[in-house]
Amino acid sequence: MRIGVILSLTEVRKGAGAVENTAASAPASTGTFLPGFSCMMVDVLGRSIVDRTLDRLTSATCTKPTIIVERSPGAGLFPCDDISASGSSPAWENAIDHHIMRGLDHLLLIRLNAYTDLDFGELLQSHIDTQSSLTRVYGLTGVLDIAVVDANSLQDSGNTYCKTLSEIIVRQRRFLYCGYVNALLSPRDLRRLVEDGLHGVCRLNPMGVEVRPGIWYGAGARVHSSAIIQAPAYIGAGSHISAACTIDRASAIEHGCVVDYKSTIRQSCLLQNTHIGIDLNVRHAIVFNNKLAHLDHGVEVNCDPRLIGVTSRSAASAWTLPGSLRYRQLFQNSVGSENSKLPASASVEGPAAREPKLA
């Protein structure tokens, strides 16, 4: 049984998940929390949602997923939702056609805009066992952007693939998923995901060594002996916690961060390559790229880079849409294995080394 996988990253629309930006000089295009699709690409407890999802997909299907980028996704949650649609997405059309031409039996289609603990192997086996034309995943609050389609249903239809999907949606079978879901629509959702991972509520496990119960350090993390680290907490790879600092209340310091002398990070997340200056108090916030999203007040502020900034110019460029992809590859080349690299955006990968055995 041959399985193809298409994973879509979508650019955040203006205002989606946004918090107020109090800096008048900030351009309108960056007035959203984590601009573009980078929310899925920033490290969360040491590894991005994209990378974690790719690992799980590869394990379940024994094939390398195709990644596409949708810069203007349709109003529907999935390409086949609008049954009256006359248009189609070139990104989806090209990727589906690539797999159909390879003669695959089933396609697993995912638009990655949320975190779930879904077992992809269980989903695929259920789809195959029931011989469904289309199996869609439904959570407790509604449909998720995950589906499996029988490739034979897409062949010789005379329509675009997306149009054909919209026509077979009436024959869909529902796969009910009752597990963990985080829609990641706001900074608070990202913060909740970190807390749930640290507390073991979901399967988003910290990447590193558990040096004490509930405290994880990534490779090369340095913590001064006078610093106070209270569980649960995460210190990412290559990060440096200086003397007299306090990290507590389920805080996460991602890779490449520096927390200077006597600063306190409480119930907060420092995203990758963040620099916190001397004797600062960060509470219930997410800090990234010279910005602080305060979760209690619901505001996003630009900070003086002498107080809150990034650790290098190359780190700053990683927060642009193309830079988010490129910088992750550079980082993974330096600390990760070859198998952990993130494929380039909008790429179509070749055949896998071996095919899955699911039936």
Secondary structure, DSSP 8 states (H G I E B T S, - for coil): --EEEEEEEE---TTTT--EE--TTS-GGG-SSS-TTGGGTSEETTEEHHHHHHHHHHHHHSS--EEEEESS--SSSSTTS-TT-----HHHHHHHHHHHHTT-SEEEEEEE-SEE---HHHHHHHHHHHT-SEEEEEETTEEEEEEEEEGGGGTT-SS-HHHHHHHHGGG-EEEE--S-EE---SHHHHHHHHHHHHHTSSS---SSEEEETTEEE-TT-EE-TT-EE-SSEEE-TT-EE-TT-EEESSEEE-TT-EE-TT-EEES-EE-TTEEE-TT-EEESEEEETTEEEETTTTEEEE--TTTEEES-HHHHHTTSHHHHHHHHHHHHHHHS-GGG----TT------SS-----
